């Protein structure tokens, strides 16, 4: 048991297809009977890898909260699951519910352990290309400049928006629906916003390829951490684990990333679970 009681932990971008990352997944364990785990997307690309990982985590933690990343939404040619777009997402939600895992479609749970109470809000929002490539003014120009530089996200080939006409249309629908749910949250508690894509553009500013930012979020959520009384925003996707602050709110990137990336982080231990609460409460105090 871990001294001090249950913790709220987080991780993302497990990319279970990589053998070295599977070793990390197999090492993830709760330290107490009451630990919660936030999984901020990109568990894997293939449905069997996703289900294996989530099943393992559901057995080891008191509660698991999952949000999809872009990789879970891919329809990979080697995946026996051929569903596309929202239909694939709906299937994964059903799998999670069968495992007792909370998804963005479920009632938001309240963490009442150390650092709480706080409403944990799993978000599925996608992106709409509004994080434009620097120096461009339209999606079309931004994509053209990225392609000329040889930067094209694999989503363009594997993340299908069915039945929506485009990924940005799907994103708009998700943002509108989620904003209504957030507005109905009790004002008695702060929120903990959990998403795969960062809610603001600034975390993407240090990426080696700035053209990739357009696949990383939407400007529609830039003020959600303030509007919805966030204690913190937890996200992944960028494979740049760190904490930054906007308007006094910590934005915590919790990704594992690919083996070639985490092996190259000199002076850092092998990636693993990140404590969100009560760690952030202690820092704020």
C-alpha positions in Angstrom: 0.0 0.0 0.0 1.1 3.6 -0.7 1.4 5.8 2.4 -1.2 8.6 2.3 -4.1 6.7 0.7 -5.6 6.4 -2.7 -4.3 8.5 -5.6 -5.7 9.7 -8.9 -3.2 8.7 -11.6 -2.9 9.3 -15.3 -1.1 8.0 -18.4 -1.6 8.2 -22.2 -0.1 7.2 -25.5 0.7 3.6 -24.5 0.9 2.5 -28.1 0.5 -1.2 -27.2 1.7 -2.6 -30.5 5.3 -1.9 -29.5 6.8 -4.8 -27.4 8.7 -2.4 -25.2 5.6 -0.5 -24.5 3.7 -3.7 -23.7 6.3 -4.3 -20.9 5.4 -0.9 -19.5 1.7 -1.7 -19.7 2.2 -5.0 -17.9 4.1 -3.1 -15.1 1.3 -0.7 -14.4 -0.3 -1.5 -11.0 -2.3 0.3 -8.4 -0.5 1.2 -5.2 -3.7 1.1 -3.1 -7.1 -0.5 -3.2 -8.6 2.9 -4.2 -6.4 4.3 -6.9 -8.1 5.7 -10.0 -6.4 5.7 -13.5 -7.1 8.2 -16.2 -6.1 6.9 -19.7 -5.9 9.9 -22.0 -6.0 8.1 -25.4 -3.8 6.3 -27.9 -3.9 2.9 -26.1 -3.3 1.4 -29.5 -4.5 1.1 -33.1 -5.7 -2.5 -33.3 -8.9 -3.4 -31.5 -7.4 -6.5 -29.9 -4.5 -4.5 -28.4 -6.9 -1.9 -27.1 -9.1 -4.5 -25.4 -6.2 -6.4 -24.0 -4.7 -3.2 -22.4 -8.0 -1.8 -21.1 -9.0 -5.3 -19.6 -5.6 -5.5 -17.8 -6.0 -1.9 -16.4 -9.6 -2.5 -15.4 -8.5 -5.4 -13.2 -5.7 -3.5 -11.5 -7.4 -0.1 -10.6 -10.5 0.8 -8.6 -11.7 2.9 -11.5 -10.4 3.5 -15.0 -11.5 6.5 -17.0 -10.8 6.4 -20.8 -10.9 8.9 -23.6 -10.1 8.0 -27.2 -7.1 9.3 -29.0 -6.7 9.5 -32.8 -5.0 6.0 -32.9 -8.0 4.2 -31.4 -10.2 5.7 -34.1 -8.1 4.5 -37.0 -9.5 1.8 -39.2 -6.2 0.0 -39.7 -6.1 -2.5 -42.7 -4.8 -5.2 -40.4 -7.5 -4.8 -37.8 -10.3 -7.4 -37.7 -12.6 -4.6 -36.6 -13.6 -2.8 -39.8 -15.9 -0.2 -38.3 -15.2 3.4 -39.2 -15.6 6.8 -37.5 -18.4 7.2 -34.9 -19.4 3.6 -35.3 -15.9 2.5 -34.3 -16.0 4.9 -31.3 -19.4 3.6 -30.3 -18.1 0.1 -30.3 -15.1 1.0 -28.1 -17.5 2.7 -25.7 -19.4 -0.5 -25.5 -16.3 -2.5 -24.8 -15.3 -0.1 -22.0 -18.7 -0.3 -20.4 -18.5 -4.1 -20.4 -15.2 -3.7 -18.5 -16.6 -1.2 -16.0 -14.6 1.7 -17.5 -15.9 5.2 -17.6 -16.0 6.9 -21.0 -17.0 10.4 -22.3 -20.5 9.0 -22.8 -21.1 8.2 -19.2 -22.0 10.3 -16.1 -19.0 12.2 -14.9 -17.6 10.6 -11.7 -16.5 12.6 -8.7 -13.1 11.9 -7.1 -13.6 12.2 -3.3 -10.1 11.1 -2.3 -7.2 13.4 -1.3 -7.3 16.6 -3.2 -11.0 16.3 -3.9 -13.8 16.5 -4.3 -13.4 17.1 -8.0 -15.6 16.2 -11.0 -13.6 14.1 -13.5 -14.6 15.0 -17.0 -13.5 12.7 -19.8 -13.6 14.6 -23.1 -13.7 13.4 -26.7 -13.4 16.5 -28.9 -11.1 15.7 -31.9 -9.6 18.6 -33.8 -10.7 21.0 -36.6 -7.4 22.2 -38.2 -7.8 25.6 -36.4 -4.3 25.3 -35.0 -3.1 26.5 -38.4 0.5 26.2 -39.6 2.2 29.5 -38.7 2.0 32.0 -41.5 -1.2 30.5 -43.0 -4.8 31.7 -42.8 -7.0 28.8 -44.0 -7.2 25.1 -43.6 -6.4 24.5 -47.2 -3.3 26.7 -47.1 -2.2 25.1 -43.9 -2.5 21.6 -45.2 -0.8 22.5 -48.5 2.2 24.0 -46.6 2.4 20.9 -44.4 2.3 18.5 -47.3 5.0 20.5 -49.1 7.2 20.0 -46.0 6.4 16.3 -46.0 4.3 16.5 -42.8 1.0 14.7 -43.1 -0.7 13.0 -40.1 -1.7 9.4 -40.7 -5.2 10.4 -39.6 -5.7 11.7 -43.2 -5.8 8.1 -44.4 -7.1 6.1 -41.4 -9.3 8.3 -39.2 -12.6 8.3 -41.0 -15.4 10.7 -39.9 -18.4 8.5 -40.9 -21.2 9.5 -40.8 -20.0 13.1 -40.6 -18.9 14.8 -43.8 -15.5 15.7 -42.3 -13.3 15.4 -39.2 -14.0 19.1 -38.4 -17.7 18.5 -38.6 -17.4 15.6 -36.2 -15.3 17.9 -33.9 -17.9 20.7 -34.0 -20.6 18.2 -33.0 -18.5 16.9 -30.1 -17.6 20.3 -28.9 -21.3 21.5 -28.9 -22.6 18.4 -27.2 -19.8 18.4 -24.6 -20.2 22.1 -23.8 -23.8 21.5 -22.9 -22.9 18.7 -20.5 -20.2 20.8 -18.9 -22.5 23.7 -18.4 -24.8 21.3 -16.4 -22.0 20.2 -14.1 -22.5 21.1 -10.4 -20.7 24.3 -9.5 -19.9 22.9 -6.1 -16.8 21.1 -7.3 -13.9 22.1 -9.6 -13.4 19.9 -12.7 -10.5 17.8 -13.9 -10.6 18.0 -17.7 -9.2 14.8 -19.3 -8.7 14.8 -23.1 -6.3 13.3 -25.6 -5.7 16.6 -27.5 -4.6 19.7 -25.6 -7.4 22.2 -25.0 -5.1 25.1 -26.0 -2.6 25.6 -28.8 0.3 26.8 -26.7 1.5 23.3 -25.7 2.2 22.6 -29.4 4.5 25.5 -29.8 7.6 23.5 -28.9 7.0 20.7 -31.4 9.8 20.1 -33.8 7.4 20.3 -36.7 5.0 23.2 -36.2 2.9 22.1 -39.2 1.6 19.1 -37.1 -0.3 21.4 -34.7 -3.3 21.5 -37.0 -4.0 17.8 -36.0 -3.7 18.6 -32.3 -6.9 20.3 -31.1 -9.4 23.2 -31.6 -9.4 26.8 -30.7 -13.0 26.4 -29.5 -11.8 25.0 -26.2 -9.1 27.6 -25.4 -11.0 29.0 -22.4 -12.6 25.8 -21.1 -10.1 25.5 -18.2 -11.4 28.9 -16.9 -15.0 28.6 -17.9 -15.4 25.2 -16.3 -13.5 25.8 -13.1 -10.7 23.3 -13.9 -8.3 22.2 -11.2 -6.2 20.9 -14.0 -6.2 19.7 -17.6 -4.7 16.3 -18.4 -3.9 15.4 -22.0 -1.5 13.4 -24.2 -1.0 13.2 -28.0 2.2 15.4 -28.2 4.6 12.8 -26.7 6.1 15.7 -24.7 5.4 14.9 -21.1 5.6 18.1 -19.0 3.4 20.5 -17.0 2.7 24.1 -18.2 0.3 26.6 -16.7 -2.3 28.9 -18.3 -4.4 31.3 -16.2 -2.9 29.5 -13.2 -4.3 26.1 -14.3 -1.8 23.3 -14.7 -1.9 21.5 -18.1 -0.3 18.0 -17.5 0.9 16.0 -20.5 1.1 12.3 -19.4 2.2 10.4 -22.5 4.5 7.4 -22.8 5.1 7.8 -26.5 7.1 5.5 -28.8 10.1 3.6 -27.5 12.5 5.6 -29.7 11.2 8.7 -27.9 11.2 7.7 -24.3 14.6 5.9 -24.6 16.0 9.2 -25.8 15.0 11.2 -22.7 18.4 11.3 -21.0 18.3 11.5 -17.2 14.7 10.5 -17.0 13.3 7.2 -15.7 11.3 4.9 -17.9 7.8 6.4 -18.4 5.0 5.3 -16.2 2.1 6.6 -14.1 1.8 10.3 -13.3 0.1 11.2 -10.0 -2.4 14.0 -10.5 -4.1 14.0 -7.1 -3.1 14.7 -4.4 0.1 15.8 -6.0 -1.3 18.9 -7.6 -3.2 19.8 -4.4 0.1 19.7 -2.5 1.8 21.9 -5.1 -1.1 24.4 -5.0 -1.0 24.5 -1.2 
